[in-house]
Amino acid sequence: MEVICLEDKAFHALLDEVVARVQEQVPVARLDKWISGSEAMQMLRITSKTTLLNMRNEGKIRYSQPQKKIILYDRLSIEDYLEKNARDTF
């Protein structure tokens, strides 16, 4: 058995390099721009389809309707809506 001794700085440098190489190889998950109604409701933490319909009709969130029964919601507009309505603490 072989023992290898490293100084703290060398060990941390080696560890940083290993982490960097692993991150290069792991593909980043790409989020879809357009999401379903159930995903939009989950992001907004609402359970009512009527509330989602009202938000859409009032222009609070963007949507697309590629077919009559298919309505998709813009993920970024939901994130913007949540950010605009965030309140800072004192």
N, C-alpha and C positions, 0 to 999 in steps of 0.2 A: 504494500500500500504506500502511495506517495502522498505526502502532505505538502500543500502549497500555502505559503504565508504571504499575505498582502497587507500593505499599510491601509489605514482607513480611507485615505483619499483615492488610492488605486482601486480599492474595492467598490467605492461609490461610483467612480468613473466607469468601471466595468458594468456595474448594475445599470447605470443610466444608458449605456450603449446597448445593452441587451433589451431594455424596455423600448428604446427607440426603434430597434430592428423589428421587434414584435409588432409594434404599432404600425410600421410600414406595411407589414404583410397582412394585417387584419383589415378586411374591407369595411369601409364606413357604411352603415345602414343609411339608405337614402329614403327620406320620408316623401310620400306622395303629396303633390300640391293640392289635389282635389280629394276630399274624403267623403265618406257616406254620411247620411243623417245620423246613424247610430254613433259613429265615431265623433261627429260634431257634438252630439249631446253629451258624450262621455267627456270630451275636452271642456265643455261648458259646465259640467256637473249638473245637468238638468235631466229630468225624467219625462217631461211632457213634450210631445211632438207639437202641440199647439204653441208652446213657448218658442220653440225653434222656428215654427212658421211665422210667428209674430216678429221675431228678430229679423228674419229674412225679408218680410214685407215692409218693415220699417227702415230697411236699408242699413241695419247695424252690422250685418255680415254679408259678404259676397257669396253668390252661388252661381251655378251653371246648370242648365237643364238641357242636356243633349238629346233627351227623348222625353216624351210626355210623362212617363212615370219614373224617370230617373232624375234625381236632383242631387247634385254634388256641391260641397261647400269648400270654400277656399281656406285652407289651413292657416295661412298668414293673416287673413282678415279676422279669424277667430282669435289668434294670438294678439293682434293689434287691439281688438275689442277688449280683451281681458286686461291688457296693459293700460289702455286708456282709463279703465274703470278701477285700476289699482289705487289704493289709498296709502299714503305714507303715514307712518306712525309719528308720534310727537317726539 
